[in-house]
Every structure is written in C-alpha cells, then in structure tokens.
C-alpha cells in the first residue's frame, strides 16, 4: 500500500495508469474511492476529472483492473 500526502490529506494509492498521453491516479481518501489526472514535475499536481467521457474511461479502467 502506498500512501501519499496532498494538501494535508493522506491518499491511499491503488493504481496509476496512462491513457492517450494523460496520467491518472486512482486512490482512496477518507475511505472513498476517487481518481484524478496528474502531472509530475517537482511535485505531484492533481487535477479534477470533469468530462463525462473521461469519467467513463476511468470507470472502465477501474472495472478492468478489478476483474483481473
């Protein structure tokens, strides 16, 4: 289990993956499953996923990972 701290919150990282040149991080925070896109420069920068298409892709990827 990997734990990272972002903005004072501890995130339990479940998996990371890339899709169409964009990086995603799936994690639990406060017991809830979440996902963000991310950039890794000098620090980890998380961005919200806002489009329905992007959420559908993320949900399909999570389902694929759970079925393995």
Residue pairs with C-beta under 8 A, 6 or more apart in sequence:
1 12
1 13
2 12
2 13
3 10
3 11
3 12
3 13
4 10
4 11
4 13
4 27
4 44
5 11
6 44
6 46
9 29
9 30
10 29
11 25
11 27
11 28
11 29
12 27
12 28
12 29
13 25
13 26
13 27
14 26
14 27
14 28
14 33
15 25
15 26
15 65
16 23
16 24
16 25
16 26
16 38
17 23
17 24
17 26
17 61
18 24
19 57
19 61
22 37
23 37
23 38
23 39
23 40
24 35
24 36
24 37
24 38
24 49
24 58
24 61
25 35
25 36
25 37
25 38
25 46
26 33
26 34
26 35
26 58
26 61
26 62
26 65
27 33
27 34
27 35
27 36
28 34
33 62
35 49
35 58
35 62
36 46
36 47
36 48
36 49
37 46
37 47
37 49
37 54
38 44
38 45
38 46
38 47
39 45
39 47
49 55
49 58
